[in-house]
Amino acid sequence: VQLQASGGGLVQPGGSLRVSCAASGSVSSISAMGWYRQAPGKQRELVASITIGGTTVFADSVKGRFTISRDNGKNTVYLQMNSLKAEDTAVYYCNALTALTGTRYWGQGTQVTVSS
């Protein structure tokens, strides 16, 4: 499985941004996809995930502000980030989990910077 992330950038506090993650390769093996983030000096943390059935999980810090969706036809997952805060600044990593082996795949990170 290969993951290609896109859509990061610089946004002002209160603004919105959408990041995308396109999967290729053995996509039929993927059971869930999601986004993690890592801020400088901090551990990588789960932001949001979505299963192939549509079940979602969100970090408490982003509930009500972020949404995650997937287009199964395009093998793409989207993270819509609204009401962004400075503390959302981090490198965002796309992730895919395969059901059979439990293997996690990672995409390259995309920088999201929230600053005025």
Secondary structure in CASP SS format (residue, H / E / C, confidence):
PFRMAT SS
TARGET T0000
AUTHOR 0000-0000-0000
METHOD secondary structure of the structure
MODEL  1
V C 1.00
Q E 1.00
L E 1.00
Q E 1.00
A E 1.00
S E 1.00
G C 1.00
G C 1.00
G E 1.00
L E 1.00
V E 1.00
Q C 1.00
P C 1.00
G C 1.00
G C 1.00
S C 1.00
L E 1.00
R E 1.00
V E 1.00
S E 1.00
C E 1.00
A E 1.00
A E 1.00
S E 1.00
G C 1.00
S C 1.00
V H 1.00
S H 1.00
S H 1.00
I E 1.00
S E 1.00
A E 1.00
M E 1.00
G E 1.00
W E 1.00
Y E 1.00
R E 1.00
Q E 1.00
A C 1.00
P C 1.00
G C 1.00
K C 1.00
Q C 1.00
R C 1.00
E E 1.00
L E 1.00
V E 1.00
A E 1.00
S E 1.00
I E 1.00
T E 1.00
I C 1.00
G C 1.00
G C 1.00
T C 1.00
T E 1.00
V E 1.00
F E 1.00
A C 1.00
D H 1.00
S H 1.00
V H 1.00
K C 1.00
G C 1.00
R C 1.00
F E 1.00
T E 1.00
I E 1.00
S E 1.00
R E 1.00
D E 1.00
N C 1.00
G C 1.00
K C 1.00
N C 1.00
T E 1.00
V E 1.00
Y E 1.00
L E 1.00
Q E 1.00
M E 1.00
N C 1.00
S C 1.00
L C 1.00
K C 1.00
A H 1.00
E H 1.00
D H 1.00
T C 1.00
A E 1.00
V E 1.00
Y E 1.00
Y E 1.00
C E 1.00
N E 1.00
A E 1.00
L E 1.00
T E 1.00
A C 1.00
L C 1.00
T C 1.00
G C 1.00
T C 1.00
R E 1.00
Y E 1.00
W E 1.00
G C 1.00
Q C 1.00
G C 1.00
T E 1.00
Q E 1.00
V E 1.00
T E 1.00
V E 1.00
S C 1.00
S C 1.00
END
